[in-house]
Amino acid sequence: MTVDFSFTPEQDNLRGHVRELLRAACSPEYAERCDREARPPREAYEALGRHGWFGLTIPPEHGGSGGTPVELAILLEETGRHFEELAMWVFRTLTYGGYAVLQHGSPEQKRSLLPRVARGELSFCLGLTEPQSGSDAAALATRATRDGDGYVINGQKVFTSGMDISDYCLLVTRTATGEKKQHGITNFLVDTRLPGIQVRKIETLGQRAIGTTQVFYTDVRVPASAVLGEVDRGWEAVDSYLWYERLCLSAARVGAASAAFDYALDYAKTRKQFGRAIGEFQAISHKLADMKVMLDISRMLVYRFAWQLARGEATRHDAALVKLYTAESYKAIADMGLQILGGYGYCMEYPMQRFFRDSRLAVIGAGTSEIQRNIIARGLGL
């Protein structure tokens, strides 16, 4: 197997263009303000839409540019470098609105939704986790019952991040009971404005600009045309979305970890104690060396996984590996960065505390590090 780690001139140009756009649309001061005020970065999200970035991985026949997972990783790494939560918002729309509809949508769903996603007109989120089904995600209880020419949905979801700012929720429901809990699951594209949907914001330690929500579904009526994919056979589709999600999350977090590293490195070069820059002390320089190693390995794993996805060669083991390493590395880099800043790292006016808070979710959300290790161990035959 030959892996080419070089980027094409077109990919280098892509990175440069998105970086230039976000320098203007998502400055450090803007990201800080969104976090402090718990305000979604809507202006930056809309700027990406106006410049066509939501069409990156959508085929030309649906208004996009037909990019590969490698280009997607570049977009999300650069977006995460400027503001991780903006990257999270972008990835949800590209995954649950773009990738999911492209893979399993009906011809009508593709015609009506994909061009609007490509133009940046729509926002999507995922409704999967429930109060009693977190790591055991397939043990969900939210039920969709056939009723005439549609379905009626009742149940409760938690950690549906972005529900309050999304147009559609890719909602995972139970429509039948089978021999295994993965059987009898059906996915719906639910209009978030439908009667019977109640959304409650959850206050969180980090990720405060968009945050997450608890959602209650009470006799929510949806048409049969809202079904995404096959009735009762939706779990395999959800599984594929989560693989794609792990590429997106990992790329975004590599970008955020890069920003945290750059900030700590610059601080270590300019902050003086005992008559010299603190970066000259081995206790600090070794931390920065470890951070750099973790960052480079994370980036290589992301682009290797993107390359595997593009070739159709990615495995569950690969998805777990990249998610585990990039999440744990981001958390460690943010923690060491805060230590390097010392007391200033603990102050809310410096951005390192945001990296520290936001990175803590990386090892919990979208599959805990413990679950990723279980998957990797099973892949080893253990």
N, C-alpha and C positions, 0 to 999 in steps of 0.2 A: 504494500500500500504506500503510495506516494502522496504526501501532503504538501501543498504549496502554501507557505505562510505569507506570501507577498500579496499586496493589494494591487488591483489594476489601476491604471490612471483614472478611470471613471469612478472607481470606489474612493480613491483619494480625493477627487473633486467633490464627490458626494459629502464626504466628511467635512471638507472645508466649507462647503455651502451651508450645511446645517449648523456648523459651529459659528459661522459669521451671522446667520440669522438669529441664533439664540443669544449671541453677545448683545444684540440690540433688544430682543424681545424678552429675555429672561436673565437680567443682570443679577449679581449676588444680592444687591439691595432689594430687588423685586422678590427673589426667592425668600429672603429673610422676612419681608413684609407679609407675604402669603402665609408663611409658617406662623408668624406672631399673631396675625389676625384671624387665623383659621379660615382663610379665603382661598378657594380653588384658583389656580393660575390660568384663568380663562383667556386672558389676553394673549398669553404665550401659546396656549392650545389653538386658539383661532388663527394666530400668525402661522403656525405650522400648517393648518388647513388651507389658508390662502395660498401658500406656496407649494401646495400639492404633495406634502409629505405623507398624508394618509393614504395616498394611492400607490405608495412605494411597492407593496407586494401584491397589489390587485392587478389582474391581467388587463392588457390594453383594451380588450373588448368590453370591459366594464368600467373604463375610464381611468385605469391605473397605468403604471409603468412596468409592471411585471418583474419586479426585483426579486432576488433570492433571499434566503435566510441570512446570508452574509451581509447583504446591504441592510437588512432589518437590524442586525446586531450593531452595525455601525451607527445607524440612526439612534438606537436606544442607548448605546454607550455615550454618544455625544449629548443626548438629551439628559441622561442621568448625571453627567458631569456638571451640567448647569443647575439642574434641580430634579432630584430623584422622583418627587411626587408628580412632576409633569411627565416624566417618562412612564410612570405607573398608569397615568390616565391615557397616554398615547397607546401603551401596549394593550390595555384592556380593549380599546376600540379596535385595534388592529388584529387582536386575537379572537375576541368573541363576536365582533361584528364583521371583520374581514375574513380571517382564516376559517372560522367556523361556518360562515355562510357559504364561502367558496367551496369548502369540502363537502358539506352536507345539505346545503340549501336547495330548495326546489327551484326550477327555472324562474318562477315568478319572484321568489325571494331574492334571487341573484339580480334579476332585472331591476327590482324596486329598491334594494338596499345597497348593493355594492357601489354603484355610481355615487350615491350620496355619502357613503363612507369615504370614498376616494376624494370627494370635494371637501371633506372635513365638516359636513353638515350634521353628522350624527355622533352620538357617544354611547358606548355599551359598557356593561358590567356583567359579572357572573354571580348568580345566586346558587351556591352549592352547600356551604357549611350550615349546619343546624346546631341548636343548643346541645343536642345529644349525639351528634355525628360530626366530629372534627377530623382527626386522623383516620378514623373509620368512616370515610366519606360516603361510601356506598350504602351505609346503614341509614339513609335518609328516610324521613316520614312524610314530608310535604306531598300531598296527594292531588293529582289531577283526575277528575272523574268525568267520563264521557257523558254529555248531556245534550241530546238533539244533534245539532250541527256544529257543536263546539265542545268545550271542556270547562269545568268549574274547578278552580284551584283553591285549596285550603291548606294552611300550614304556616310555618315560621322559619325564617332564615336569619342567620347572624353572620357578621363579618362580610356583608355584601358591600364591598368598598366601591364608592362612587354611585350608589343607587340614587342618591338625591340630586345628582348632576347628569344622569344618563337618560337617554331617550328609550333605550331598550335594555332589558335584563335577560341574559341567557339563563333561564331558570331550569334547574334540574329537579325533576319530580318523579314520584312513584305512580305508575298507572296500573300496575299489576303486581302480584306476589308470586315469585318463582322459587325454584329449588335453592338458588343462590341469591344473595342480596343484590348482586349486580344485575339480575334479571328483572324485567318489568319497570325499567327506568326510561322516561321519555323527556326530551328536552324541548323547551318552548322559547320562542322569542316574544317576551311579554312587554307590551307598551307600559312604561312605568307610570303613566298617568291614568291608568284604568281605575274605575271605582273598586273599592274594597282593598286597596293597597295602602298600608300605613307604614311610614318610614320613621325610625327613631335614630338620631345620631348618637354614636357611642364616643364618649370622650376617651382619648388614648394618650399614651406617653409620647409617641412620635407620630410621623405621618399626619400632621395636624391640618395641613392645608386642605386636603380632601378627606382624609380619615376614613372611617368605616361606619356601617349602619346595621341596625337590626330591622328586619322587614316582616310585617304580618300580612298574610294573604287570607282574606275572609270572603268566600264566595266570589272570587274573581273570575269573571267569565271571559274566555278567550276563544276565538274562532279556531277551527281545525287547521286553517292555513297558518297558524302560529307555530305548529309543530315543526321542529327543526330535525330532519332526518327521519328515522324509523320509529314508530310507536313501539314501546316496550323493549327496544334494543339500543337505547341511547348511551349506555355506559362506555362502550368502546370508543364512541365519539368523544365523550368527556375526557377519557384517558388521553386521547390524541391531542386535545386542546391543552391539557396540563403539560404534556411534553413541550409543546410550542411555548406555553407560558414560562416554562423553566428556562428556555433560551432567552426570552424577553427580560425576565426578572434578572437573570444573571448578567446580561449585557448592561442593563441599567445600573446594576449595583457595582459593576466594574467601573463605570463612569463616575458614580458617586464616590467610590473608594479612591479613585484617581484624584478627585478634587480634594478629598480629605488629606491624602498623602502630600499633594502639592502645597496645601496650606501649611501643614506641619513642617515640611522641608524648608519652605520660605521663612517660617518663624524661627526654625533652628539656625538658619544662616544669619539672621538679623538680630535676634535676641542675645544680648550680652550679659554674662555673669562672670565674676572673678576675672574680669579683664579680657574675655574672649567670647566668641560666639558659642552658644551652648552646643551646637552641632559638632564642635571640635572635641567634645567630651565623649569618650567611648560609650558611656551609658546611653547617650542620645543617638550617636551615630549607628550603634548596633540595632537600635529599634528601627531606625529609618532603613537600614539594610534589610532587616526582616520584612518590613512593610513592602519594600520594593520587590523582593522575591515573591511574596504572596500575590502582589498585584500583577506581576508578569505572568505567573502561572495561571492566575484567574483569567487573564485576557486570552492566553493561548487555549485554555479549555473552552472558553466561549466560542472562539472562532473555529476550533476543531469540531465542536458540536454543531455549529451552524453549517459547516462543510458536510458533516455526516447527514444532517437533515436534508440538505440540498440534493445529496446523492441517494437518499432513501435508505441509508445504512445506519441510522441512529437506533439505539436500543434503549429500553427502560433503564438499564444499568448506566448508560452514558448520560441520560437525563438526570438521574439521581446524583451522579458523580459531579457534574458541573454545578448543579444547584447547591450541593453540600459544600463544595470547596469555596465557591465564590461567596456564599452567605457567611460562612465561618471566617473567611479572610476579611470581608468587609467589616464585620463586627470587631475583629482583632485590630485592624488598621485604624478604625475610628477610636477604639479604646486607647491604643498606643499614642495616637495623635493627641488625644485629650491629655494624656500624661505628659507629653512633651510640652504642651502649653501650660501645664501646671495650673495655678489658680485661675489664670485667664481662660483656660479651657472650660472651667466650671462656671464661667460667667455667661449669661444669656446673650450678651452683646457680641460675642464671638461665635462664628459658625460651627466650630468643632462640636459644641454641645448638640447641635441639630444632627450632625452625622452620627454622633454617639447614640442619640435617641432613636433615630430612624433605622440605624443598622441593627438594632435589637430585634426588630421584626423579621429580619432576613432569615434568622435561624428558627423562626416559629411559623410564619405564614407560608401558605402554598406548599405545605409538606414540611414538617419539622426536620431538623437535622437527624433526629433519632430514626424517623421513618426512612430518610434517605440512606442511612447506614444499613437499615434492614434490607432495603432493596438491593444495595450493592452486595451485601453478604449473600443474599439469595442468588445473585448473579454469579457468585463464586462457588455455588453448589453447597452452601452451608445451611 
